[in-house]
Each structure stands twice: as C-alpha cells, then as structure tokens.
Amino acid sequence: MIITHHTRNLRITPRKLRLVADSIRYKDAAAASQLLGLLPQKGAGLILKSLKSAIQVAKDKDLDPATLTIQRILCDEGSSFKRVISHSRGRMSRIMKKSSHLSIVLTGEAPTKSRRRPAASRTAKAKSQPSAEQTAEQPIEEEK
C-alpha cells in the first residue's frame, strides 16, 4: 500500500532540502529516521518531522512499520518572500527568501492476520461454557 504525505511552505530553500533528501531516498523508514537524527543540517530536522508524521499515518492505516520504505521524496519550490536591500546611490537589490514543498511517498505491507484462532483460545472457551447436552443432563437444584 502507498502512503503519500505532503508538508508545505517549509522555510528552507529547495536546493538545501534536496541535499538531505538524496541521502535517505529508497531507504527503510526506520533507518532513514536514524540517519536524519545524526545529520547536522536544518533540512534534516524538517524532513525527520515530516517522515515521523508519514509513519504515523501509515500506522493509522494498519500498515506494518517494519516494512515501510521511502519510495519517493520530492522537494519542490514553494512561494518566495520578496525583500529588498538598499545600496549606494539610491539603488536597491532584491532578496528572494525561498520556501519548499516536501512530498514523501512510503510503501509498505499490511501485517498478515491468520483467519484461524489459536488452539488454546478455542479449548479455553469450550471448557468455560458447557454444551447443551451437559446442561440437559444435569438436574436443576432448588435453593432452600
């Protein structure tokens, strides 16, 4: 099953975010989260937070966390804040403060559930509830 998680308007440039995203692409989700915890970049913390959220969504949809892998991770350009800085002789230069959109696609398998009950639970239930034949044979006792 495929889980897609989007995080929008991260206040980091897409180029810096892609450097971190390339290091965890196609890895297991657990191994990627451990690796992101060790990286010093600001983007590692942002991707880690988004990855944990995606793993939690997968758990909510009954996927086994041990089988989750990062199939795709995309860092796209978001909106930009436009600022100016003044220079000599009345000139201005524009500063573009860029933001990013992060998309994480996880794949995983649902845990296998057996259709049969374990033998111990069936025998315990049978012992606790008498069958119809056993109740018919026993006489009803009256209280005095």
N, C-alpha and C positions, 0 to 999 in steps of 0.2 A: 504494500500500500504506500501511496505517496502523500507526504505532508509538505505543504508549502507555507512558509512563514515570511511575512514582509515587515520590515522596520523602515519607517520613512523619516526623512528630514534629520538625519544624523549630522551633527555639526563637525564634519571632518571631510576633507577633500576625497573624491573617489580614488584618486591615484594612490594616496596613502593607505586607504582601506583595502585596495586590491593587493597591495604587497603582503598584507596579513592574510587575506582570503586565499591567496595562492598557496600558502603553506599548509592549509587544512583541507583543501579540495580533495574529494574521493577518500577521505579517511573515516574511520569509525567515529561516531559521535562522542563516545567516552574518551577516546584517545585525543580527539580534537579539542575537547574541553580542557583536558590536562595540559596540552601544549599551549593553548591560549592563556592559561593561567600563568605560564612561565615567561611569555613574551613581554618585553617592556613597552611596546608601542601603545599609544592611546587607542588605536583601532582594535587591538586585541581584546580590551575590556568591553568595547561596544559590541563586537562580534560574539564574545562569550555570553553576554547578557541576552542577545537575540537567540543564540543557539540553545541556551537553557530554556528559554520560553518555547522554542520549537520542540524540544524534547518533552516538555510538559504537555504540549498539545498532542503529541504522539501517544503519551501515556493515557491521556483522557480518551483517546480513540482506540484504546485497548491494543496498542502495539507493544511488542517486547523491546524495552530499551537496549538490551544487549545486541539486537540485530540492526539497530539504526546506523545508517551510513549517510554521509553527505554526498548526494548525487550531483547537486549543482549549487553553486553560490555565486551570486551576481552582485556587483557593486555598480550602480548606475548613478548618473549625475542628477541631483535634485535642484531646487531653486537656489539662487545666489543672492546674498545681500550686496547691494552696491554702495560703496563708500568712496569718499574722495580724500586725497591728501593734498595739501597746498604746497607749492614750490615757489621759488623766487620769481619775480617779475609778474606776479598775478596768475601764474599758470596752475593748473590742477591736474592731478593724475588719479585715475580711477583704481580702486581696490575692489576686487571681486572676492567675497567671502563665500566659498562654495559649500554646499551640503550634499549628502549622499542618500540614496535609497539602497537598502540591503535586502536581498531575497535569498532565502535558504530553502532548498528542497531536500527533504530527508526521505529515504526509502527504508522500509522495514517489513517484518513479517509479524503477523498476529501469533500469539502463543498457541500451541496446539492444545486443544482440550479433548480429553477422552470422553467418549459417549457413555462408557460403562462406569458404574460406580465401583469403588474398591470393594473387594470381597469382605473386608472387615466391617464396613458400614452396613452392608446388607444383612450379615449374620447378627449384628448387634440389634438391628431394628426388628428382625424376626424373633429374637429372644425376648425383647421387651413387650411385644404385642402378641397375645395368644391368638391362635387361629380360631375360626368359627366352630370347628369340630371340638376343640378343647373347651370352649365356653359352654357348648351344649351339653357335654358330658358332666360337668360339674354342677351339683345341686346348688340352688340359691339358699344361702344361710340367712335366717331371720335373726334380727337382734332382739334380745330380751331386756 
